[in-house]
Amino acid sequence: MSLQEMHALFEYDVWATDRTLDTVSTLTETKYQEDLRSSHGGIHGTLLHIYAADMIWLQRWTGTSPSGFVTATQIPDLKSLSARWQAYRRDLEEFLRGLTEASLAAEVSYKDTRGNPHSEPLYQQMQHCINHSSYHRGQIVTMLRQCGGKPIGTDLIVFFRSKQGPAAMA
């Protein structure tokens, strides 16, 4: 995976997350917080999980191995989650600016939240991070339908087409 491709994947992730946050912001607070019995409860729990995992991966890549996730008590609503996500993005952008082809291929060792040691090439960890977010955004689309909300497309090809202009979206 090239540096250019990795940057494109993270640009996609920001785009898809923004579209998701914009869409869920149209829900009532009750619907947004509703426990829909998904793997992380409902929409808030799932968005919180995506954010928390993104944060943990970035911390691992910068030399820290957190032992736990942030909780709904720490980030209780969409407004506070959106603010945290903006701060994360600034840190991520700084990290991405420092990447090289060599650093993408280098092994990064860390401990998971249970304390188990792991080590993989950085590019694999970064690809996992994007895939993880995409998976859970798909769950949110289902939950939006359950809540009567309007789901929005966040497929990678939709992102690529959006960069080509309106004619490519037809």
C-alpha beads as a LAMMPS data file, in Angstrom:
LAMMPS data file: protein, C-alpha beads

170 atoms
169 bonds

1 atom types
1 bond types

-500.0 500.0 xlo xhi
-500.0 500.0 ylo yhi
-500.0 500.0 zlo zhi

Masses

1 110.0

Atoms # bond

1 1 1 0.000 0.000 0.000
2 1 1 1.440 3.338 -0.991
3 1 1 1.506 6.489 1.067
4 1 1 -0.830 8.162 -1.448
5 1 1 -3.341 5.310 -1.169
6 1 1 -3.235 5.452 2.625
7 1 1 -3.888 9.182 2.616
8 1 1 -6.844 8.598 0.284
9 1 1 -8.301 5.980 2.651
10 1 1 -8.125 8.341 5.603
11 1 1 -9.614 11.153 3.522
12 1 1 -12.439 8.741 2.691
13 1 1 -12.877 7.888 6.367
14 1 1 -13.279 11.569 7.289
15 1 1 -15.757 12.060 4.441
16 1 1 -17.822 9.000 5.403
17 1 1 -17.805 9.862 9.089
18 1 1 -18.897 13.444 8.381
19 1 1 -21.762 12.196 6.220
20 1 1 -22.786 9.826 8.985
21 1 1 -22.603 12.495 11.699
22 1 1 -24.601 14.922 9.540
23 1 1 -27.287 12.316 9.003
24 1 1 -27.619 11.232 12.633
25 1 1 -27.759 14.888 13.703
26 1 1 -31.245 15.016 12.152
27 1 1 -32.552 12.466 14.683
28 1 1 -34.204 13.387 17.937
29 1 1 -32.011 12.881 21.003
30 1 1 -34.284 9.999 22.030
31 1 1 -33.789 8.195 18.727
32 1 1 -30.071 8.963 18.711
33 1 1 -29.638 7.493 22.210
34 1 1 -32.088 4.576 21.795
35 1 1 -30.735 1.096 22.560
36 1 1 -31.387 -0.811 19.348
37 1 1 -29.684 -3.950 20.644
38 1 1 -26.869 -3.686 18.150
39 1 1 -23.340 -4.708 19.067
40 1 1 -22.787 -1.362 20.808
41 1 1 -26.367 -0.594 21.754
42 1 1 -27.603 2.044 19.389
43 1 1 -26.371 4.825 17.197
44 1 1 -24.575 6.776 19.920
45 1 1 -22.898 3.664 21.291
46 1 1 -21.745 2.611 17.838
47 1 1 -20.397 6.057 16.919
48 1 1 -18.672 6.215 20.301
49 1 1 -17.094 2.822 19.622
50 1 1 -15.789 3.952 16.213
51 1 1 -14.317 7.099 17.735
52 1 1 -12.797 5.231 20.691
53 1 1 -11.190 2.630 18.441
54 1 1 -9.818 5.332 16.126
55 1 1 -8.297 7.092 19.137
56 1 1 -6.756 3.908 20.493
57 1 1 -5.158 3.063 17.139
58 1 1 -3.712 6.548 16.786
59 1 1 -2.324 6.362 20.311
60 1 1 -0.742 3.002 19.509
61 1 1 0.875 4.430 16.384
62 1 1 2.353 7.242 18.433
63 1 1 3.779 4.963 21.118
64 1 1 1.069 4.509 23.767
65 1 1 -1.023 1.402 24.401
66 1 1 -4.245 2.523 26.133
67 1 1 -5.872 -0.043 28.395
68 1 1 -9.472 0.975 27.764
69 1 1 -12.009 2.839 25.692
70 1 1 -13.678 6.165 26.442
71 1 1 -17.221 5.708 27.732
72 1 1 -20.660 7.196 27.201
73 1 1 -20.289 8.870 30.588
74 1 1 -17.258 10.758 29.268
75 1 1 -18.886 11.520 25.904
76 1 1 -22.654 11.536 26.538
77 1 1 -24.058 13.093 23.362
78 1 1 -23.475 13.870 19.696
79 1 1 -22.252 17.417 20.357
80 1 1 -19.455 16.285 22.675
81 1 1 -18.607 13.359 20.390
82 1 1 -18.331 15.646 17.358
83 1 1 -16.023 17.983 19.276
84 1 1 -13.792 15.083 20.327
85 1 1 -13.701 13.793 16.756
86 1 1 -12.477 17.181 15.518
87 1 1 -9.620 17.132 18.022
88 1 1 -8.742 13.562 17.008
89 1 1 -8.625 14.619 13.363
90 1 1 -6.095 17.341 14.064
91 1 1 -3.860 14.783 15.776
92 1 1 -4.417 12.295 12.946
93 1 1 -3.538 14.873 10.289
94 1 1 -0.292 15.625 12.086
95 1 1 0.510 11.896 12.252
96 1 1 -0.334 11.376 8.569
97 1 1 1.909 14.293 7.543
98 1 1 4.854 12.523 9.164
99 1 1 4.329 9.191 7.398
100 1 1 6.801 7.847 4.864
101 1 1 6.736 4.764 2.659
102 1 1 9.228 3.192 5.072
103 1 1 7.134 3.961 8.158
104 1 1 4.069 2.391 6.515
105 1 1 5.972 -0.871 6.065
106 1 1 7.560 -0.844 9.525
107 1 1 6.300 -3.115 12.298
108 1 1 4.454 -1.339 15.088
109 1 1 4.223 -3.156 18.399
110 1 1 1.529 -2.436 20.969
111 1 1 -0.615 -4.038 23.634
112 1 1 -4.343 -4.482 23.130
113 1 1 -6.802 -3.334 25.797
114 1 1 -6.389 -6.673 27.591
115 1 1 -2.602 -6.259 27.716
116 1 1 -1.797 -8.827 25.004
117 1 1 1.219 -7.884 22.851
118 1 1 0.859 -7.594 19.061
119 1 1 2.989 -6.404 16.184
120 1 1 2.063 -5.854 12.535
121 1 1 3.177 -3.522 9.766
122 1 1 1.680 -0.061 10.236
123 1 1 -0.131 -0.200 6.889
124 1 1 -2.069 -3.291 8.021
125 1 1 -3.115 -1.619 11.247
126 1 1 -4.200 1.476 9.348
127 1 1 -6.183 -0.561 6.816
128 1 1 -7.859 -2.349 9.714
129 1 1 -8.817 0.979 11.270
130 1 1 -10.564 2.097 8.067
131 1 1 -12.271 -1.277 7.603
132 1 1 -13.452 -1.263 11.226
133 1 1 -15.060 2.157 10.842
134 1 1 -16.733 1.157 7.566
135 1 1 -18.193 -1.966 9.147
136 1 1 -19.754 -0.037 12.002
137 1 1 -21.020 2.763 9.750
138 1 1 -22.904 0.020 7.912
139 1 1 -24.541 -0.945 11.200
140 1 1 -25.533 2.683 11.694
141 1 1 -27.270 2.692 8.299
142 1 1 -29.410 -0.216 9.480
143 1 1 -30.162 1.523 12.775
144 1 1 -31.106 4.719 10.935
145 1 1 -33.659 2.725 8.976
146 1 1 -34.999 1.231 12.225
147 1 1 -35.379 4.752 13.670
148 1 1 -37.099 6.133 10.602
149 1 1 -34.044 8.216 9.721
150 1 1 -32.652 8.728 6.252
151 1 1 -29.547 6.621 5.625
152 1 1 -26.825 7.934 3.356
153 1 1 -24.309 6.164 1.158
154 1 1 -20.778 6.002 2.494
155 1 1 -19.322 3.437 0.114
156 1 1 -15.745 3.997 -0.961
157 1 1 -16.745 4.195 -4.627
158 1 1 -19.251 6.960 -3.790
159 1 1 -16.371 8.893 -2.220
160 1 1 -14.185 8.436 -5.306
161 1 1 -17.047 9.501 -7.553
162 1 1 -17.732 12.575 -5.403
163 1 1 -14.144 13.705 -5.991
164 1 1 -14.686 13.477 -9.768
165 1 1 -17.662 15.845 -9.707
166 1 1 -21.429 15.647 -10.209
167 1 1 -21.287 13.879 -13.596
168 1 1 -19.568 10.894 -11.975
169 1 1 -22.395 10.565 -9.442
170 1 1 -25.030 9.811 -12.080

Bonds

1 1 1 2
2 1 2 3
3 1 3 4
4 1 4 5
5 1 5 6
6 1 6 7
7 1 7 8
8 1 8 9
9 1 9 10
10 1 10 11
11 1 11 12
12 1 12 13
13 1 13 14
14 1 14 15
15 1 15 16
16 1 16 17
17 1 17 18
18 1 18 19
19 1 19 20
20 1 20 21
21 1 21 22
22 1 22 23
23 1 23 24
24 1 24 25
25 1 25 26
26 1 26 27
27 1 27 28
28 1 28 29
29 1 29 30
30 1 30 31
31 1 31 32
32 1 32 33
33 1 33 34
34 1 34 35
35 1 35 36
36 1 36 37
37 1 37 38
38 1 38 39
39 1 39 40
40 1 40 41
41 1 41 42
42 1 42 43
43 1 43 44
44 1 44 45
45 1 45 46
46 1 46 47
47 1 47 48
48 1 48 49
49 1 49 50
50 1 50 51
51 1 51 52
52 1 52 53
53 1 53 54
54 1 54 55
55 1 55 56
56 1 56 57
57 1 57 58
58 1 58 59
59 1 59 60
60 1 60 61
61 1 61 62
62 1 62 63
63 1 63 64
64 1 64 65
65 1 65 66
66 1 66 67
67 1 67 68
68 1 68 69
69 1 69 70
70 1 70 71
71 1 71 72
72 1 72 73
73 1 73 74
74 1 74 75
75 1 75 76
76 1 76 77
77 1 77 78
78 1 78 79
79 1 79 80
80 1 80 81
81 1 81 82
82 1 82 83
83 1 83 84
84 1 84 85
85 1 85 86
86 1 86 87
87 1 87 88
88 1 88 89
89 1 89 90
90 1 90 91
91 1 91 92
92 1 92 93
93 1 93 94
94 1 94 95
95 1 95 96
96 1 96 97
97 1 97 98
98 1 98 99
99 1 99 100
100 1 100 101
101 1 101 102
102 1 102 103
103 1 103 104
104 1 104 105
105 1 105 106
106 1 106 107
107 1 107 108
108 1 108 109
109 1 109 110
110 1 110 111
111 1 111 112
112 1 112 113
113 1 113 114
114 1 114 115
115 1 115 116
116 1 116 117
117 1 117 118
118 1 118 119
119 1 119 120
120 1 120 121
121 1 121 122
122 1 122 123
123 1 123 124
124 1 124 125
125 1 125 126
126 1 126 127
127 1 127 128
128 1 128 129
129 1 129 130
130 1 130 131
131 1 131 132
132 1 132 133
133 1 133 134
134 1 134 135
135 1 135 136
136 1 136 137
137 1 137 138
138 1 138 139
139 1 139 140
140 1 140 141
141 1 141 142
142 1 142 143
143 1 143 144
144 1 144 145
145 1 145 146
146 1 146 147
147 1 147 148
148 1 148 149
149 1 149 150
150 1 150 151
151 1 151 152
152 1 152 153
153 1 153 154
154 1 154 155
155 1 155 156
156 1 156 157
157 1 157 158
158 1 158 159
159 1 159 160
160 1 160 161
161 1 161 162
162 1 162 163
163 1 163 164
164 1 164 165
165 1 165 166
166 1 166 167
167 1 167 168
168 1 168 169
169 1 169 170
